[in-house]
Amino acid sequence: MENNRKKEFFFNKIYHLLFSEKFSKKINYNFEKKSRIDLINLVIKKNRYKKYLEIGCNLDEVFDKININKVGVDPVSGGNFRGTSDDFFSKNSDKFDCIFIDGLHIYEQVMKDILNSIKFLDDNGVIIIHDCLPESIGHQRVPRSRYNWNGDVWKAIVEVRTWKNFDTFTILADQGLGIIKKRKNLNVLNIEKKSFKDLKFKFFYNNYKEIMRTVSFKNGIEMI
Ligand SMILES: C[S@@+](CC[C@H](N)C(=O)[O-])C[C@H]1O[C@@H](n2cnc3c(N)ncnc32)[C@H](O)[C@@H]1O
C-alpha cells in the first residue's frame, strides 16, 4: 500500500515536471496557534449550534471532539457514515448548522461539497473548509505528489468569493480555514475568470490576501 503510494507520487512528480506550472516561491502565513477543533467548538458554543456534519473524518481527530448531534462521512475510515460525500448527500434529508468540509481536496469535488452543503445548511449556519492556504506550488498540485498536501481547495474559495449572496473569508490558522455564511456579500471579488480550475499558483501567491480575504482567528470568530 505504502509502496503504491510512493510510486503514485513519483509518477505524478514526473508529470508535474513535464506539464505543470513552475513557481518556486513559498508563502509564510505565520499561522496562529489555533486549530480547526478550536474554531469549530467556539462557533458551536457561540451560536448554540445543534447539528454538525463533517465530510472526510479519517482518524476522527476532530469528529471525536464534537459534543453535539453529529454525522461524519468518509468512504474509508472514521465518522459514522461509510461512503463518499456524493453518496451521503444523495440520501440525506437532514439540515445542519455547522458543516466542516475536509474530504477530497480537489477543486471540482470541493465545489460539489460546497453546493450540496448549502442545500442542507440552516440559514444561520456556517460552512468551514479546511486546507485553503497552501504554502507552495507542491502543496496545491493536482494530481497529488507529496504527503503533506492541501490540494487546490483555494480555487473553490476564490469562486465563492465572487457570489453575491454568500459571505466568504479565510481564517489564518491550521492550513487556512475557509468560511462561508449565507448572507449578502459586501465584499464581492471581481475577477475576470471563466475557469477557476485554471487559476495559477503564481496568481495565488501574488494576491492571496485579497482573493481569499484572509482574517485573523479573533476577527474570524467575531464574523461567524
Ligand atoms: C484530511 S482527511 C480528514 C481529516 C479530518 N477531517 C481531520 O480534521 O482530522 C481526508 C479524508 O477524506 C476522505 N475522503 C476522500 N474522498 C472523499 C469523498 N469523496 N467524500 C468524503 N470523504 C472523502 C479520506 O478517506 C480521508 O479520510
The ligand as an SDF file (V2000), in Angstrom:
LIG
                    3D

 27 29  0  0  0  0  0  0  0  0999 V2000
   -7.6090   15.1030    5.5160 C   0  0  0  0  0  0  0  0  0  0  0  0
   -8.5320   13.6890    5.8980 S   0  0  0  0  0  0  0  0  0  0  0  0
   -9.7480   14.2860    7.0300 C   0  0  0  0  0  0  0  0  0  0  0  0
   -9.1960   14.7140    8.3390 C   0  0  0  0  0  0  0  0  0  0  0  0
  -10.1710   15.0990    9.4290 C   0  0  0  0  0  0  0  0  0  0  0  0
  -11.2760   15.8980    8.9520 N   0  0  0  0  0  0  0  0  0  0  0  0
   -9.4200   15.8930   10.4960 C   0  0  0  0  0  0  0  0  0  0  0  0
   -9.5880   17.0960   10.5730 O   0  0  0  0  0  0  0  0  0  0  0  0
   -8.6230   15.2750   11.2200 O   0  0  0  0  0  0  0  0  0  0  0  0
   -9.4480   13.4320    4.4260 C   0  0  0  0  0  0  0  0  0  0  0  0
  -10.4230   12.2900    4.4820 C   0  0  0  0  0  0  0  0  0  0  0  0
  -11.3220   12.4560    3.3790 O   0  0  0  0  0  0  0  0  0  0  0  0
  -11.7340   11.2080    2.9730 C   0  0  0  0  0  0  0  0  0  0  0  0
  -12.3050   11.3010    1.6080 N   0  0  0  0  0  0  0  0  0  0  0  0
  -11.6800   11.1470    0.4230 C   0  0  0  0  0  0  0  0  0  0  0  0
  -12.5500   11.2990   -0.5830 N   0  0  0  0  0  0  0  0  0  0  0  0
  -13.7540   11.5580   -0.0220 C   0  0  0  0  0  0  0  0  0  0  0  0
  -15.0580   11.8030   -0.5300 C   0  0  0  0  0  0  0  0  0  0  0  0
  -15.3090   11.8050   -1.8570 N   0  0  0  0  0  0  0  0  0  0  0  0
  -16.0730   12.0260    0.3380 N   0  0  0  0  0  0  0  0  0  0  0  0
  -15.8280   12.0300    1.6770 C   0  0  0  0  0  0  0  0  0  0  0  0
  -14.6160   11.8160    2.2190 N   0  0  0  0  0  0  0  0  0  0  0  0
  -13.5880   11.5900    1.3820 C   0  0  0  0  0  0  0  0  0  0  0  0
  -10.4900   10.3300    3.0740 C   0  0  0  0  0  0  0  0  0  0  0  0
  -10.8420    8.9660    3.1940 O   0  0  0  0  0  0  0  0  0  0  0  0
   -9.8080   10.9020    4.3230 C   0  0  0  0  0  0  0  0  0  0  0  0
  -10.0960   10.1170    5.4520 O   0  0  0  0  0  0  0  0  0  0  0  0
  1  2  1  0
  2  3  1  0
  2 10  1  0
  3  4  1  0
  4  5  1  0
  5  6  1  0
  5  7  1  0
  7  8  2  0
  7  9  1  0
 10 11  1  0
 11 12  1  0
 11 26  1  0
 12 13  1  0
 13 14  1  0
 13 24  1  0
 14 15  1  0
 14 23  1  0
 15 16  2  0
 16 17  1  0
 17 18  1  0
 17 23  2  0
 18 19  1  0
 18 20  2  0
 20 21  1  0
 21 22  2  0
 22 23  1  0
 24 25  1  0
 24 26  1  0
 26 27  1  0
M  CHG  2   2   1   9  -1
M  END
$$$$
